[in-house]
Amino acid sequence: MMSISESYDPLRVTAGLGALAAAFHRFRLGGRPLVLRDAAVDPVAFTLPPGAVEIEVDARSTDVMLVPRAIQSGRRATSVVAVGGGTVLDAAKIVRLLLVDPGLATPLQRLVPRSGFVRLPSIASRSATELALLAVPTTFGTGSEASRVACLPTASGRRLIFGEGLLPDHAVLDPVLTATLSRSMQMEGLWEIILRILGPAIGSGGDLAADSDAEAIVSRAARLAEQLRIGFLSPEERLLAAQLSAASHRSWALIGRRSYAAKHWYLANELSWVTGTRKMPATVAILPALWRRIADGDQRWGFAERLALAWSWLCDVIAGLPADPREGLPLLLGRWGLRPIARPTESELRETVERIHSSWGGSLPALGRIEPDAVAEILAASFPRGASLSATVREEVTHT
C-alpha cells in the first residue's frame, strides 16, 4: 500500500496514491475555486471541490487568448486549481498572476514580441501569493508544478516567462492521474527529465554536489526507462517518475550551473513551433548533431569533457552502450523508441534559423555568442537534404 507523504520548501507537495483527494481536503480552496482542467482528462476521474468554476482547456490549441477568458471567469476566485499537462499548468500559473495583478497584462504584451524570455518584476512575485495555486499534473516530464517558469504560446511564438510568483503553492503527485498516459508519452517524459539535468551539466563547469545529484536523477530515470522498454511502470514507479520530474527543477543538480546552458532547448523550441510538432520529437531530431559538435570541441554549445562525464552516467545503467556519445546517442534513442520529427521543408528550416536568432540570439544572452550560420549548420546536419519529406507528420503541440 502506497502511503501519502508531504514535503515543504517552500512548495508543499502531496504525493502518493489518493494524494489528489487528500490535497483537496487539506488545501484552502475557499468558496469559489477556479479550476482549469485539461480536456484530455476525464471529468469523472476526480470530484470538483464545492463551488468550483471549471474551464475545460484543449491543450492542443491553447494560446494567449485562453488567459483573458480564464481571468474573466475567475474574477471572484478564491484559489486556482490546474489539472492537466504542462501546457495547462503553465497557463494557470499566468492566469493566477494576472488575477492578482491585472496591470501586468500590458507590460507582458509589450515584452513578449521582443524576446523569447521574459522576466517578471519581483513585485509581481510577492503579490501572487495572495491567491493560492494548486497544481495537479497528469503527466511527468515537464515538471511545471515545481518550477518558476511558464511557457505561453503567443502570436510571436512560444515564450518562456520567469518569476517567483509562477511557483505554485501546492502540488499533487498522484499515480492514479498518470495511469492512462501512453507508453510513448511516458518514455518521452523520462527523456525530458534526463535532458533537463544533462543540458545544464554539459554546458557548465563541474561541481561535486551538483554532479552527484545529477548522476542520481539521471541514473534513476534511465532505469525507469529501461523498465518501461521491456514492460510497464507500476503505480510506484510512475510516482517515482513524477517525483524525479519535480526534482529536475528543484535539486542540487542545478546548483551552480550556468544560465542558458541547455542550448538544445532554444533550438527545439523554435523548430517545434515552426513545424507544428511537439518539442520532444523536435529535440530528438537535433540532439545527435548538437552533441557531435560538442564532442568535437565546439564550446559554444557545451564542453566535451562534461558531455563525456554525463554520458558515462547513462552507460553505467545501460550495458553495451558505446562510450562515445556520438555513436551511442542514436542507439539509445532507437532503443527507447524516441522518434524524431521528419525533415522540415527548406523554408521551415530557414524560418527556424531566423526565429532562433531573433528570439534568443544577437544581443540576448541565451545564444548571443552563436551566429545564425552555426545554428543553420546544426539544422542541416540534423536534416540532410536527401532525407525524405513524405513521412513528415504534423502534430498538435500538447505539452510545454
DRENROTI-485784 format. One line per field, with one value per residue (C-alpha): residue in three letters; chain; x, y, z. Coordinates in nm, 2 decimals, always signed. Layout:
code = (Ala:...)
unit = (A:...)
xx = (X:...)
yy = (Y:...)
zz = (Z:...)
//
This chain:
code = (Met:Met:Ser:Ile:Ser:Glu:Ser:Tyr:Asp:Pro:Leu:Arg:Val:Thr:Ala:Gly:Leu:Gly:Ala:Leu:Ala:Ala:Ala:Phe:His:Arg:Phe:Arg:Leu:Gly:Gly:Arg:Pro:Leu:Val:Leu:Arg:Asp:Ala:Ala:Val:Asp:Pro:Val:Ala:Phe:Thr:Leu:Pro:Pro:Gly:Ala:Val:Glu:Ile:Glu:Val:Asp:Ala:Arg:Ser:Thr:Asp:Val:Met:Leu:Val:Pro:Arg:Ala:Ile:Gln:Ser:Gly:Arg:Arg:Ala:Thr:Ser:Val:Val:Ala:Val:Gly:Gly:Gly:Thr:Val:Leu:Asp:Ala:Ala:Lys:Ile:Val:Arg:Leu:Leu:Leu:Val:Asp:Pro:Gly:Leu:Ala:Thr:Pro:Leu:Gln:Arg:Leu:Val:Pro:Arg:Ser:Gly:Phe:Val:Arg:Leu:Pro:Ser:Ile:Ala:Ser:Arg:Ser:Ala:Thr:Glu:Leu:Ala:Leu:Leu:Ala:Val:Pro:Thr:Thr:Phe:Gly:Thr:Gly:Ser:Glu:Ala:Ser:Arg:Val:Ala:Cys:Leu:Pro:Thr:Ala:Ser:Gly:Arg:Arg:Leu:Ile:Phe:Gly:Glu:Gly:Leu:Leu:Pro:Asp:His:Ala:Val:Leu:Asp:Pro:Val:Leu:Thr:Ala:Thr:Leu:Ser:Arg:Ser:Met:Gln:Met:Glu:Gly:Leu:Trp:Glu:Ile:Ile:Leu:Arg:Ile:Leu:Gly:Pro:Ala:Ile:Gly:Ser:Gly:Gly:Asp:Leu:Ala:Ala:Asp:Ser:Asp:Ala:Glu:Ala:Ile:Val:Ser:Arg:Ala:Ala:Arg:Leu:Ala:Glu:Gln:Leu:Arg:Ile:Gly:Phe:Leu:Ser:Pro:Glu:Glu:Arg:Leu:Leu:Ala:Ala:Gln:Leu:Ser:Ala:Ala:Ser:His:Arg:Ser:Trp:Ala:Leu:Ile:Gly:Arg:Arg:Ser:Tyr:Ala:Ala:Lys:His:Trp:Tyr:Leu:Ala:Asn:Glu:Leu:Ser:Trp:Val:Thr:Gly:Thr:Arg:Lys:Met:Pro:Ala:Thr:Val:Ala:Ile:Leu:Pro:Ala:Leu:Trp:Arg:Arg:Ile:Ala:Asp:Gly:Asp:Gln:Arg:Trp:Gly:Phe:Ala:Glu:Arg:Leu:Ala:Leu:Ala:Trp:Ser:Trp:Leu:Cys:Asp:Val:Ile:Ala:Gly:Leu:Pro:Ala:Asp:Pro:Arg:Glu:Gly:Leu:Pro:Leu:Leu:Leu:Gly:Arg:Trp:Gly:Leu:Arg:Pro:Ile:Ala:Arg:Pro:Thr:Glu:Ser:Glu:Leu:Arg:Glu:Thr:Val:Glu:Arg:Ile:His:Ser:Ser:Trp:Gly:Gly:Ser:Leu:Pro:Ala:Leu:Gly:Arg:Ile:Glu:Pro:Asp:Ala:Val:Ala:Glu:Ile:Leu:Ala:Ala:Ser:Phe:Pro:Arg:Gly:Ala:Ser:Leu:Ser:Ala:Thr:Val:Arg:Glu:Glu:Val:Thr:His:Thr)
unit = (A:A:A:A:A:A:A:A:A:A:A:A:A:A:A:A:A:A:A:A:A:A:A:A:A:A:A:A:A:A:A:A:A:A:A:A:A:A:A:A:A:A:A:A:A:A:A:A:A:A:A:A:A:A:A:A:A:A:A:A:A:A:A:A:A:A:A:A:A:A:A:A:A:A:A:A:A:A:A:A:A:A:A:A:A:A:A:A:A:A:A:A:A:A:A:A:A:A:A:A:A:A:A:A:A:A:A:A:A:A:A:A:A:A:A:A:A:A:A:A:A:A:A:A:A:A:A:A:A:A:A:A:A:A:A:A:A:A:A:A:A:A:A:A:A:A:A:A:A:A:A:A:A:A:A:A:A:A:A:A:A:A:A:A:A:A:A:A:A:A:A:A:A:A:A:A:A:A:A:A:A:A:A:A:A:A:A:A:A:A:A:A:A:A:A:A:A:A:A:A:A:A:A:A:A:A:A:A:A:A:A:A:A:A:A:A:A:A:A:A:A:A:A:A:A:A:A:A:A:A:A:A:A:A:A:A:A:A:A:A:A:A:A:A:A:A:A:A:A:A:A:A:A:A:A:A:A:A:A:A:A:A:A:A:A:A:A:A:A:A:A:A:A:A:A:A:A:A:A:A:A:A:A:A:A:A:A:A:A:A:A:A:A:A:A:A:A:A:A:A:A:A:A:A:A:A:A:A:A:A:A:A:A:A:A:A:A:A:A:A:A:A:A:A:A:A:A:A:A:A:A:A:A:A:A:A:A:A:A:A:A:A:A:A:A:A:A:A:A:A:A:A:A:A:A:A:A:A:A:A:A:A:A:A:A:A:A:A:A:A:A:A:A:A:A:A:A:A:A:A:A:A:A:A:A:A:A:A:A:A:A:A:A:A:A:A:A:A:A:A)
xx = (+0.00:+0.14:+0.12:+0.07:+0.36:+0.40:+0.70:+0.76:+1.03:+0.86:+0.64:+0.40:+0.39:+0.14:+0.24:+0.11:-0.20:-0.50:-0.30:-0.55:-0.84:-0.61:-0.49:-0.85:-0.92:-0.61:-0.56:-0.76:-0.96:-1.22:-1.58:-1.51:-1.20:-1.12:-1.04:-0.86:-0.90:-0.72:-0.99:-0.79:-0.86:-1.18:-1.40:-1.52:-1.16:-1.19:-1.46:-1.46:-1.44:-1.77:-1.84:-1.58:-1.59:-1.45:-1.28:-1.21:-0.88:-0.78:-0.41:-0.36:-0.49:-0.41:-0.28:-0.26:-0.63:-0.70:-0.57:-0.83:-1.11:-0.99:-0.94:-1.30:-1.43:-1.21:-1.28:-1.41:-1.19:-1.07:-0.80:-0.68:-0.66:-0.49:-0.54:-0.35:-0.02:+0.24:+0.05:-0.25:-0.04:+0.17:-0.15:-0.29:+0.03:+0.00:-0.38:-0.32:-0.06:-0.29:-0.59:-0.39:-0.22:-0.42:-0.18:+0.09:-0.11:+0.01:+0.38:+0.36:+0.21:+0.47:+0.76:+0.66:+0.73:+1.08:+1.24:+1.18:+1.24:+1.05:+1.15:+0.86:+0.92:+0.97:+0.67:+0.45:+0.61:+0.52:+0.16:+0.09:+0.08:-0.24:-0.43:-0.32:-0.25:-0.28:-0.10:-0.22:+0.00:-0.14:+0.19:+0.55:+0.85:+0.77:+0.77:+0.58:+0.42:+0.76:+0.90:+0.91:+0.88:+0.59:+0.57:+0.29:+0.21:+0.16:+0.13:+0.50:+0.58:+0.62:+0.76:+0.94:+0.83:+1.01:+0.91:+0.89:+0.52:+0.48:+0.57:+0.25:+0.18:+0.08:+0.14:-0.02:+0.17:-0.08:+0.00:-0.37:-0.36:-0.09:-0.25:-0.38:-0.07:+0.05:+0.37:+0.54:+0.45:+0.59:+0.91:+0.93:+0.86:+1.15:+1.38:+1.27:+1.37:+1.71:+1.77:+1.67:+1.96:+2.21:+2.17:+2.29:+2.56:+2.71:+2.70:+2.85:+3.17:+3.19:+3.05:+3.08:+2.74:+2.56:+2.72:+2.64:+2.28:+2.26:+2.40:+2.15:+1.85:+1.97:+2.05:+1.72:+1.52:+1.73:+1.64:+1.28:+1.31:+1.47:+1.19:+0.94:+1.12:+1.07:+0.74:+0.54:+0.57:+0.38:+0.20:+0.50:+0.73:+0.51:+0.51:+0.89:+0.89:+0.67:+0.90:+1.21:+1.03:+0.97:+1.33:+1.47:+1.36:+1.44:+1.75:+2.13:+2.17:+2.11:+2.31:+2.59:+2.50:+2.53:+2.21:+2.10:+2.34:+2.10:+2.14:+1.93:+1.61:+1.62:+1.67:+1.40:+1.15:+1.16:+1.18:+0.87:+0.68:+0.76:+0.68:+0.38:+0.53:+0.58:+0.90:+1.04:+1.04:+1.20:+1.46:+1.53:+1.59:+1.85:+2.03:+2.27:+2.41:+2.44:+2.62:+2.86:+2.96:+3.02:+3.22:+3.42:+3.52:+3.28:+3.24:+2.97:+2.73:+2.89:+3.20:+3.33:+3.47:+3.13:+2.94:+3.17:+3.10:+2.73:+2.72:+2.90:+2.61:+2.38:+2.65:+2.67:+2.30:+2.27:+2.53:+2.67:+2.63:+2.93:+3.15:+3.15:+2.82:+2.84:+2.79:+2.58:+2.31:+2.14:+2.14:+1.99:+1.72:+1.63:+1.64:+1.39:+1.17:+1.22:+1.14:+1.24:+1.02:+1.07:+1.27:+1.11:+1.09:+1.37:+1.15:+1.07:+1.44:+1.52:+1.23:+1.36:+1.71:+1.56:+1.33:+1.61:+1.83:+1.55:+1.42:+1.74:+2.05:+2.21:+2.22:+2.02:+2.22:+2.09:+2.25:+2.42:+2.76:+2.62:+2.58:+2.28:+2.52:+2.62:+2.25:+2.19:+2.48:+2.32:+1.99:+2.15:+2.33:+2.01:+1.81:+2.03:+1.89:+1.85:+1.61:+1.25:+0.98:+0.69:+0.67:+0.65:+0.37:+0.23:+0.13:-0.06:+0.16:+0.01:+0.28:+0.54)
yy = (+0.00:+0.34:+0.59:+0.96:+1.19:+1.56:+1.79:+2.16:+2.40:+2.63:+2.43:+2.20:+1.86:+1.59:+1.26:+0.91:+0.70:+0.92:+1.24:+1.44:+1.37:+1.44:+1.77:+1.89:+1.82:+1.99:+2.28:+2.60:+2.63:+2.88:+2.90:+2.97:+2.79:+2.84:+2.50:+2.48:+2.12:+1.96:+1.84:+1.52:+1.45:+1.25:+1.48:+1.18:+1.10:+1.34:+1.53:+1.91:+2.10:+2.27:+2.60:+2.54:+2.73:+2.50:+2.59:+2.30:+2.36:+2.20:+2.18:+2.11:+2.46:+2.66:+3.01:+3.35:+3.41:+3.15:+3.39:+3.67:+3.41:+3.24:+3.58:+3.67:+3.35:+3.38:+3.74:+3.63:+3.32:+3.22:+2.99:+2.84:+2.47:+2.34:+1.97:+1.86:+1.85:+2.12:+2.35:+2.37:+2.41:+2.69:+2.87:+2.85:+3.00:+3.30:+3.33:+3.33:+3.61:+3.83:+3.77:+3.92:+4.20:+4.27:+4.56:+4.31:+4.23:+4.54:+4.51:+4.14:+4.21:+4.46:+4.25:+3.92:+4.00:+4.13:+3.82:+3.45:+3.51:+3.74:+3.80:+3.93:+4.21:+4.10:+4.29:+4.06:+3.76:+3.89:+3.97:+3.64:+3.46:+3.64:+3.38:+3.02:+2.79:+2.41:+2.23:+1.88:+1.73:+1.44:+1.38:+1.37:+1.53:+1.90:+1.94:+2.26:+2.20:+2.26:+2.54:+2.92:+2.93:+2.90:+2.86:+3.05:+3.03:+3.38:+3.54:+3.59:+3.23:+3.02:+3.25:+3.15:+3.35:+3.35:+3.48:+3.37:+3.42:+3.15:+2.88:+2.71:+2.69:+2.32:+2.04:+1.69:+1.38:+1.10:+0.80:+0.75:+1.05:+0.91:+0.56:+0.63:+0.81:+0.63:+0.43:+0.66:+0.97:+0.81:+0.74:+1.10:+1.23:+1.03:+1.15:+1.51:+1.46:+1.33:+1.62:+1.88:+1.76:+1.68:+2.01:+2.23:+1.97:+1.96:+2.34:+2.42:+2.35:+2.07:+2.09:+1.79:+1.83:+1.92:+1.63:+1.38:+1.48:+1.50:+1.15:+1.01:+1.16:+1.06:+0.71:+0.65:+0.80:+0.58:+0.27:+0.35:+0.40:+0.05:-0.09:+0.07:-0.05:-0.41:-0.38:-0.11:+0.12:+0.03:+0.30:+0.32:+0.37:+0.63:+0.81:+0.80:+0.94:+1.23:+1.29:+1.29:+1.53:+1.78:+1.72:+1.81:+2.17:+2.18:+1.99:+2.03:+1.90:+2.26:+2.45:+2.65:+2.57:+2.84:+3.02:+2.93:+2.63:+2.38:+2.51:+2.23:+2.37:+2.70:+2.53:+2.27:+2.53:+2.72:+2.42:+2.26:+2.59:+2.64:+2.27:+2.24:+1.94:+1.85:+1.97:+1.63:+1.48:+1.81:+1.77:+1.41:+1.53:+1.79:+1.65:+1.40:+1.67:+1.91:+1.66:+1.57:+1.94:+1.94:+1.62:+1.76:+2.06:+2.34:+2.50:+2.74:+2.45:+2.28:+2.11:+1.78:+1.66:+1.74:+1.55:+1.25:+1.25:+1.29:+1.02:+0.79:+0.81:+0.65:+0.40:+0.28:+0.20:+0.05:-0.21:-0.22:+0.15:+0.28:+0.50:+0.77:+0.97:+1.05:+0.68:+0.59:+0.86:+0.75:+0.39:+0.50:+0.70:+0.40:+0.16:+0.37:+0.43:+0.81:+0.92:+1.25:+1.46:+1.41:+1.65:+2.00:+2.19:+2.43:+2.73:+2.59:+2.54:+2.90:+3.03:+2.83:+2.98:+3.33:+3.27:+3.13:+3.43:+3.69:+3.53:+3.40:+3.53:+3.87:+4.08:+3.83:+3.61:+3.26:+3.23:+3.56:+3.41:+3.19:+3.32:+3.21:+3.03:+2.80:+2.73:+2.66:+2.41:+2.22:+2.20:+2.10:+1.82:+1.71:+1.70:+1.61:+1.73:+1.37:+1.28:+1.20:+1.46:+1.23:+1.09:+1.43:+1.42:+1.75:+1.71:+1.95:+2.09:+1.94:+1.99:+2.25)
zz = (+0.00:-0.10:+0.18:+0.12:+0.20:+0.22:+0.19:+0.21:+0.09:+0.00:-0.24:-0.05:-0.23:-0.15:-0.31:-0.32:-0.41:-0.33:-0.30:-0.50:-0.27:+0.03:-0.12:-0.19:+0.18:+0.31:+0.07:+0.14:-0.17:-0.04:-0.16:-0.54:-0.67:-1.04:-1.20:-1.53:-1.65:-1.95:-2.19:-2.22:-1.85:-1.78:-1.57:-1.37:-1.27:-0.98:-0.79:-0.82:-0.50:-0.38:-0.56:-0.83:-1.16:-1.42:-1.75:-1.99:-2.18:-2.50:-2.46:-2.84:-2.93:-2.62:-2.69:-2.53:-2.57:-2.30:-2.04:-2.07:-2.09:-1.77:-1.60:-1.68:-1.53:-1.23:-1.12:-0.78:-0.75:-0.40:-0.54:-0.87:-0.94:-1.25:-1.36:-1.68:-1.86:-1.87:-2.11:-1.88:-1.57:-1.73:-1.84:-1.49:-1.34:-1.56:-1.50:-1.12:-1.16:-1.37:-1.15:-0.86:-1.07:-1.39:-1.46:-1.56:-1.88:-2.06:-2.00:-2.08:-2.41:-2.49:-2.38:-2.53:-2.90:-2.82:-2.67:-2.62:-2.25:-2.02:-1.65:-1.44:-1.19:-0.83:-0.70:-0.91:-0.74:-0.39:-0.48:-0.65:-0.31:-0.23:-0.45:-0.38:-0.67:-0.66:-0.95:-1.03:-1.32:-1.52:-1.70:-1.59:-1.76:-1.78:-1.40:-1.43:-1.09:-0.93:-1.15:-1.15:-1.53:-1.77:-2.15:-2.32:-2.70:-2.84:-3.18:-3.17:-3.08:-2.76:-2.49:-2.17:-1.87:-1.54:-1.20:-0.83:-0.85:-1.10:-0.85:-0.73:-0.36:-0.36:-0.60:-0.61:-0.74:-0.77:-0.98:-1.05:-1.27:-1.50:-1.53:-1.88:-2.00:-2.32:-2.31:-2.57:-2.36:-2.05:-2.23:-2.36:-2.01:-1.87:-2.15:-2.08:-1.71:-1.82:-2.06:-1.81:-1.59:-1.87:-2.06:-1.77:-1.67:-2.02:-2.06:-1.72:-1.52:-1.27:-0.91:-0.68:-0.51:-0.84:-1.03:-0.76:-0.75:-1.13:-1.17:-0.92:-1.10:-1.45:-1.34:-1.17:-1.47:-1.70:-1.50:-1.52:-1.90:-1.92:-1.72:-1.95:-2.26:-2.16:-1.98:-1.80:-1.50:-1.18:-0.98:-0.75:-1.05:-1.21:-0.87:-0.87:-1.22:-1.11:-0.82:-1.04:-1.27:-0.99:-0.86:-1.21:-1.13:-0.76:-0.66:-0.61:-0.96:-1.09:-0.83:-0.98:-1.34:-1.60:-1.70:-2.06:-2.05:-2.21:-2.57:-2.73:-2.56:-2.76:-3.09:-3.03:-2.90:-3.23:-3.45:-3.29:-3.32:-3.69:-3.78:-3.56:-3.38:-3.02:-2.85:-2.75:-3.11:-3.23:-2.96:-3.06:-3.42:-3.34:-3.04:-3.22:-3.44:-3.15:-2.93:-3.21:-3.23:-2.85:-2.86:-3.14:-2.92:-3.02:-2.68:-2.79:-2.74:-2.44:-2.32:-2.45:-2.11:-1.95:-2.22:-2.17:-1.80:-1.84:-2.10:-1.86:-1.62:-1.88:-1.98:-1.62:-1.63:-1.98:-2.06:-2.41:-2.49:-2.68:-2.47:-2.73:-2.72:-3.09:-3.16:-2.85:-2.86:-3.18:-3.05:-2.72:-2.89:-3.10:-2.80:-2.62:-2.92:-2.92:-3.27:-3.43:-3.65:-4.02:-4.23:-4.25:-4.57:-4.67:-4.60:-4.25:-4.18:-4.28:-4.07:-3.77:-3.80:-3.82:-3.52:-3.31:-3.38:-3.32:-3.00:-2.84:-3.03:-3.11:-2.80:-2.60:-2.36:-2.44:-2.78:-2.81:-2.89:-3.16:-3.51:-3.73:-3.96:-3.67:-3.60:-3.97:-3.97:-3.68:-3.85:-4.18:-4.01:-3.84:-4.16:-4.46:-4.79:-4.92:-4.63:-4.72:-4.67:-4.74:-4.38:-4.21:-3.96:-3.82:-3.46:-3.23:-2.95:-2.63:-2.37:-2.30)
//
